[in-house]
Amino acid sequence: MRTKFDPEKALEAILYIAPKVNGDMYKLLKMLYLADKLHLENHGSLITGDSYYALDYGPVATNTYDILKYVKGIRENDCGLPLAREALSIDGNEITVMRDANLDWLSRSDIKCIESVIKEHSTKSFGELKRLTHDDAYHATQRNHIMDLHAIAATLPNGADVNQYFSDQYPD
C-alpha cells in the first residue's frame, strides 16, 4: 500500500521538530518515524504520508530525507520545494531553522503525536534510538528497500485493527 506524500507538510514538520532536538538530523528523522507510528496507531494514517526505507541506521522517511539532502546541497532536485533552502540550512548533520513552522500545515493530532514522542524519546542516545527504531518491520525489510506499511502497522499494539482498517479503506 502506498501513501500520498505531502512535501509542504514535511517541511513544516522538519521546522517544528528540528529545534526540539537541537537540530540533530538523526534525532529528527527518528522522532518523525516514532511520531508516524504513534499517529498510525491512534489515527490510522501517517503525518506526512512519507514512505520509509530501511537504511543502515534505521527507518528513514525517504522523501523528507530528500528534502534535507536538497537543502544540504547533495541533491539537485528541489522536491517541489525550492524555498526549502530559505527555511532551513544544514551543516554536517546539524539543522538550523530560519523560521518557525507554519502550524496551519500540522493538525492537532500531528502535533500531539510529535510532542509525545519528543517528550519520551528526544533525550535518548544515538544507540538507544537505533535499537528502538530497529523494530520488526525494519528487520523484515532488506536494507535500502521500502518498508511495508502493513509491517510497520503490525508492530503496533493495535496492529491487526490498523491493518484491517487499511484493508477496508484501500481494498485491492
C-alpha positions, 0 to 999 in steps of 0.5 A, spaced: 500 500 500 502 506 498 501 513 501 500 520 498 506 524 500 505 531 502 512 535 501 509 542 504 507 538 510 514 535 511 517 541 511 513 544 516 514 538 520 522 538 519 521 546 522 517 544 528 521 538 530 528 540 528 529 545 534 526 540 539 532 536 538 537 541 537 537 540 530 540 533 530 538 530 523 538 523 526 534 525 532 529 528 527 528 523 522 527 518 528 522 522 532 518 523 525 518 515 524 516 514 532 511 520 531 508 516 524 507 510 528 504 513 534 499 517 529 498 510 525 496 507 531 491 512 534 489 515 527 490 510 522 494 514 517 501 517 517 503 525 518 506 526 512 504 520 508 512 519 507 514 512 505 520 509 509 526 505 507 530 501 511 537 504 511 543 502 515 541 506 521 534 505 521 527 507 518 528 513 514 522 517 511 525 517 504 522 523 501 523 528 507 530 525 507 530 528 500 528 534 502 534 535 507 539 532 502 536 538 497 537 543 502 544 540 504 546 541 497 547 533 495 541 533 491 539 537 485 532 536 485 528 541 489 522 536 491 517 541 489 520 545 494 525 550 492 524 555 498 526 549 502 533 552 502 530 559 505 527 555 511 532 551 513 540 550 512 544 544 514 551 543 516 554 536 517 548 533 520 546 539 524 539 543 522 538 550 523 531 553 522 530 560 519 523 560 521 518 557 525 513 552 522 507 554 519 502 550 524 496 551 519 500 545 515 500 540 522 493 538 525 492 537 532 493 530 532 500 531 528 502 535 533 500 531 539 503 525 536 510 529 535 510 532 542 509 525 545 514 522 542 519 528 543 517 528 550 519 520 551 524 519 546 528 526 544 533 525 550 535 518 548 542 516 545 544 515 538 544 507 540 538 507 544 534 510 538 537 505 533 535 499 537 528 502 538 527 504 531 530 497 529 523 494 530 520 488 526 518 491 520 525 494 519 528 487 520 523 484 515 525 489 510 532 488 506 536 494 507 535 500 502 528 497 500 521 500 502 518 498 508 511 495 508 506 499 511 502 493 513 509 491 517 510 497 520 502 497 522 503 490 525 508 492 530 503 496 533 499 494 539 493 495 535 496 492 529 491 487 526 485 493 527 490 498 523 491 493 518 484 491 517 482 498 517 487 499 511 484 493 508 477 496 508 479 503 506 484 501 500 481 494 498 485 491 492 
